[in-house]
Amino acid sequence: MIESLFALSIGFLGYVVYALVGEQVAGNAGTTAKRTTQSAKPLTAGAKTETATASKAKPKAAAKKKAPAKATATAKSTATKATAAKKKPTAKPVSPPVNPVIAYLEKNGQTSIAKLTRELPDDKQAIQDNIDRLLQDGKITQKTVGRAKTIALS
C-alpha cells in the first residue's frame, strides 16, 4: 500500500514539473519569436531606410536643443513648488512612554491582576514587576476581594 502511494505521488510530482516546464517553454518560445520578427530588417530597402531615418533625425535633434531651454524654466518652477511642498511641519513634543498597566486601568477601571496578565501582551513576571513598582510609587492601590487581588488607579 505504501509503495503504491509513493509511486503515485512521484508520478504526480513528475506531471506537475512537466506541466510547469511546458508552460515556461511555451511562454519563452512566443517571446523569442516576437524578438526575431522585430529585429528583422529588409535587406533590399536597408540603404533607403537608413538615409531616410538620418534625414528625419536632424530636425528632431534641433527640436531637442530648443526644448531643454523651455523645460529648464518649467523645471525650476516645479522644483520650487516641490521644495515648498516638502517642508516638514514642526515636530510635536514627545510624550513619555505610557505604562501599559496605567493605560489599561484608565480604560477599564478596577481590574484583577489575573485578568490584567491575560489581557496585556507582556509576560506575567514583567507585569507583576510593573505593578510592584507602581504600588511603591503610590500610583495604584491594591485590594483583596475574596481570593482575587484587584488594582485601581490612586
Buried (B, 14 or more C-beta within 10 A) or exposed (E): EEEEEEEEEEEEEEEEEEEEEEEEEEEEEEEEEEEEEEEEEEEEEEEEEEEEEEEEEEEEEEEEEEEEEEEEEEEEEEEEEEEEEEEEEEEEEEEEEEBBBBEBBEEEEEBBBEEBBEEBEBEEEEBBEBBEEBBEEEBBEEEEEEEEBBBEEE
